[in-house]
């Protein structure tokens, strides 16, 4: 029997069901009872989750079949994010889900590419990525022995948020989660934290540990603002027409007044436009979103956004995950990624005794570090941008953490990605972002100079040939979505 007998998860939408199902699946064998308190949805029709690859593994643990999930949600696969200068002053670049290149004589690929580039190589970094090549050709790459020998290859999803949340409820119930649908919930506090939740002013549910997945328990949790680090304070979501051929990647288009992201799905294209109210009004932003996306928009919803995080996500016997723990900037859509990180670390720090103090302190330390790393990856997009305009001037002048300054300085010097504890974005993701933004290192790591240039040239040819041939054998995204839509 666990030291915690009953976990009450209160919140809404996908974070609620992912938290309840994950805790139930992991801890039911120890006798833990999980109760989910479902509050009314806060989602709009245009909302979508552009997920990181790790979510696929979590779905597998919860018994969620991929084809069924995509059929129920009208979702699609994604192999990365393409960043486009809508003004046309800079070339586009893709941040792929997966590795870029393969080792040469036991050394990392990237410094060899840097050296070759300085000597006149005119082949973009993404051409050495299986995921990027597949995305550009409208194909979906599933990892196999050949791709694993070449390097890491992953994929994420574009999941319309309303049907995705709905689709998670049944697996949670199947795993044994006890479900309570309510209009509101209020915490009843005792000397050591929350004692129970009062549901709709009538029912009372007790628990040992409470997980706040969007219920604001407690409502006065101390918060650290990230307002100074990000220029965006307004976000528009909408739906647009389905692409005739559904791209296997998302696209972020930068414009003078902000940026617009397109997330293709099987039924619609989901559009997110981000801007600053200091430079654009809401009506201007609606026009910007339609112009930059180049499509008519429907189901438009506009929200205020205030990025920041809880000073301590675990207070007393209440652990915050999702937006209750951290409201990130919308770039790269990391909301579910942060919720999943919170769940992974909660299970690792789950109380082994009635006293939570040691586990609580460790969890708070890890989550501060993990959210720092995510924040810095998002911040790097803004501070390295070359886009003109007042919005981007503010973005480049925004506050940045010393760790990010160190990351950018070490990369600019020799192309190194400084290792930080609790980093959840791979070095190749950082490299793709920074190179794409125009930050090209001055030098490379000296050990690669011992490798014969002829060997490097042969290896480059072999990599490009493998990427081309292997990608051409993969199914097209459209064919795969058609097969999924038609069922088994």
Order of alpha helices (4+ residues) and beta strands (2+ residues): beta-alpha-beta-beta-alpha-alpha-beta-beta-beta-alpha-alpha-alpha-beta-alpha-beta-beta-beta-beta-beta-beta-beta-beta-beta-beta-alpha-beta-beta-beta-beta-beta-alpha-alpha-alpha-alpha-alpha-alpha-alpha
